[in-house]
Amino acid sequence: MTNQSVPPWLYKLFTGHQYPYVRRQAKFANRGIKPGEERPEPTPEEIDAKFWEIYPRCSVKILQEVKTGMIVSFVELDEYAPGTYQELIDHPEDFLAKRYGKKKIKVNFYDGENFVCTINFKVGGWTGHEH
């Protein structure tokens, strides 16, 4: 267990069932499985340990949603190296509004080249996260 903390929305985003990257990494880290045996689901402690292994090495891409007619596309606005986006994590709406203005923003997290999870913000009109 670690004494670090992150906002609940971020922890849930990384460890919840919507994006399985952290859970899958925890599941396959269990080396005590014999060939042919079913891998057990990871425990909350194993998921937590894997989160703290993966999250600190994640980079972030900031993308803007652009709608042209019926087509939605995303334009990359910025990229942040691991450990350089604490203000985004602590105050996402304020950070995004200050840096990018009133837009629909997608924030993607990557572990190296591997996509981990994403979250969308309606900056300026954003009302909160679904629970």
DADAQUI-V558766 format. One line per field, one symbol per residue. ss: DSSP state (~ for helix, > for strand, _ for the rest). phi: phi as a letter, one per 30 degrees, with the letter a starting at -180 (. if undefined). A space follows every 50 residues. Layout:
ss: ???
phi: ???
This chain:
ss: _______~~~~~~~~_____~~~~~~~~~______________~~~~~~~ ~~~~~~~>>>>>>>>>>>__>>>>>>>>>>_____~~~~~_~~~~~~~~~ ___>>>>>>>>__>>>>>>>>>_________
phi: .ccdbbdeddddedcdddbdedddddddddddcdejdddddddedddddd edddedcdcbccbcdbcbicccbbcdcabbdeicbeddddbeddeddddb idaccccccbcidddcabbcbcdjcdckcdc
